[in-house]
Amino acid sequence: MFRYLMEVTGCVPRKKRNRIIYLLPFAINIGIVVLFITKLEYRRGNVTWYSMGISAYTCFAMVIVYMLASVVIFLKHKTTIAIIGAYLNLENPLLVRLQKQHDEMVMGFANLIRF
């Protein structure tokens, strides 16, 4: 998602060195997850099982890193606001069709009850 946000806003660095710096946290994350996957353990909670271990903690840390980086891009480039707004405002055709079907069912049920 971070890479997509960078490409859409035109923030992808031109220099190869800077592109590597942007992708370095992702590469480090993948390396740590693969190295410590055998030490991953699961703990039973009240509702579900929880992943515990260095691999899980690394993934949570990466979410934080990329969220912060997204905020920085968001604040640096004002066009990002318009792009994200347009992306979030898009209507999913499946949801539109489901809403239409729901409305028809409600109206059909209302007509059935009325007669």
TORVO-392139 format. One record per residue (C-alpha): x, y, z; residue number from 1; residue in one letter. Coordinates in Angstrom, 3 decimals. Example, Ala and Ser with C-alpha at 12.3 -4.5 7.8 and 13.67 -1.06 7.14 Angstrom:
<recs>
> xx|yy|zz|resi|resn
> 12.300|-4.500|7.800|1|a
> 13.670|-1.060|7.140|2|s
</recs>
This chain:
<recs>
> xx|yy|zz|resi|resn
> 0.000|0.000|0.000|1|m
> 2.856|2.355|0.814|2|f
> 4.491|1.725|-2.554|3|r
> 1.153|2.296|-4.284|4|y
> 0.675|5.566|-2.406|5|l
> 4.142|6.688|-3.472|6|m
> 3.499|5.875|-7.124|7|e
> 0.088|7.545|-7.228|8|v
> 1.360|10.743|-5.637|9|t
> 4.512|10.797|-7.773|10|g
> 6.776|10.509|-4.741|11|c
> 8.875|7.601|-5.992|12|v
> 12.503|8.714|-5.715|13|p
> 14.387|9.058|-8.988|14|r
> 17.758|7.998|-7.605|15|k
> 18.330|4.294|-7.186|16|k
> 19.960|4.846|-3.777|17|r
> 16.865|6.598|-2.440|18|n
> 14.554|3.898|-3.818|19|r
> 16.623|1.303|-1.985|20|i
> 16.359|3.329|1.223|21|i
> 12.557|3.427|0.882|22|y
> 12.371|-0.340|0.334|23|l
> 15.008|-1.268|2.910|24|l
> 12.573|-1.566|5.862|25|p
> 10.448|-3.989|3.841|26|f
> 13.484|-6.135|2.946|27|a
> 14.656|-6.158|6.571|28|i
> 11.177|-7.159|7.702|29|n
> 11.009|-10.079|5.275|30|i
> 14.470|-11.238|6.335|31|g
> 13.625|-11.164|10.043|32|i
> 10.303|-12.933|9.514|33|v
> 11.963|-15.729|7.536|34|v
> 14.856|-16.102|9.999|35|l
> 12.670|-16.301|13.094|36|f
> 9.597|-18.076|11.708|37|i
> 10.476|-21.236|13.651|38|t
> 10.358|-19.315|16.931|39|k
> 6.809|-18.124|16.283|40|l
> 4.419|-19.282|18.967|41|e
> 0.703|-19.007|19.474|42|y
> -0.988|-18.096|22.736|43|r
> -4.608|-18.768|23.454|44|r
> -6.690|-15.711|24.255|45|g
> -10.318|-15.370|25.301|46|n
> -11.539|-15.227|21.724|47|v
> -8.727|-16.444|19.455|48|t
> -5.087|-17.512|19.248|49|w
> -2.454|-14.769|19.166|50|y
> 0.878|-14.857|17.334|51|s
> 3.833|-14.094|19.561|52|m
> 7.494|-13.866|18.691|53|g
> 10.029|-11.754|16.865|54|i
> 8.366|-12.342|13.490|55|s
> 5.007|-11.042|14.703|56|a
> 6.545|-8.064|16.510|57|y
> 8.535|-7.149|13.393|58|t
> 5.362|-7.091|11.299|59|c
> 3.653|-4.821|13.830|60|f
> 6.684|-2.536|13.816|61|a
> 6.596|-2.361|10.010|62|m
> 2.980|-1.280|10.077|63|v
> 3.980|1.586|12.359|64|i
> 6.982|2.528|10.183|65|v
> 4.965|2.620|6.971|66|y
> 2.050|4.434|8.588|67|m
> 4.427|7.139|9.795|68|l
> 6.065|7.313|6.368|69|a
> 2.612|7.648|4.782|70|s
> 1.803|10.524|7.130|71|v
> 5.054|12.243|6.139|72|v
> 4.210|11.864|2.449|73|i
> 0.671|13.019|3.185|74|f
> 1.916|16.190|4.845|75|l
> 4.628|16.913|2.258|76|k
> 2.446|16.535|-0.818|77|h
> -0.921|18.225|-0.713|78|k
> -2.121|16.387|-3.827|79|t
> -2.145|13.247|-1.706|80|t
> -5.230|14.526|0.075|81|i
> -7.175|14.721|-3.185|82|a
> -5.942|11.320|-4.377|83|i
> -6.786|9.531|-1.136|84|i
> -10.168|11.261|-1.022|85|g
> -10.947|10.159|-4.569|86|a
> -9.784|6.618|-3.829|87|y
> -11.938|6.338|-0.711|88|l
> -14.931|7.878|-2.476|89|n
> -14.993|5.312|-5.289|90|l
> -18.072|3.153|-5.201|91|e
> -17.518|-0.559|-5.434|92|n
> -19.841|-1.956|-8.144|93|p
> -20.549|-5.053|-6.053|94|l
> -21.628|-2.967|-3.076|95|l
> -23.840|-0.808|-5.301|96|v
> -25.510|-3.915|-6.726|97|r
> -25.925|-5.397|-3.238|98|l
> -27.486|-2.149|-1.972|99|q
> -29.897|-2.110|-4.930|100|k
> -30.892|-5.720|-4.287|101|q
> -31.404|-4.958|-0.603|102|h
> -33.621|-1.976|-1.408|103|d
> -35.709|-4.088|-3.812|104|e
> -36.134|-6.807|-1.188|105|m
> -37.233|-4.282|1.423|106|v
> -39.742|-2.717|-0.969|107|m
> -41.018|-6.159|-2.020|108|g
> -41.475|-7.153|1.599|109|f
> -43.239|-3.845|2.348|110|a
> -45.617|-4.423|-0.584|111|n
> -46.273|-7.976|0.565|112|l
> -47.207|-6.816|4.049|113|i
> -49.410|-3.984|2.734|114|r
> -51.617|-6.358|0.701|115|f
</recs>
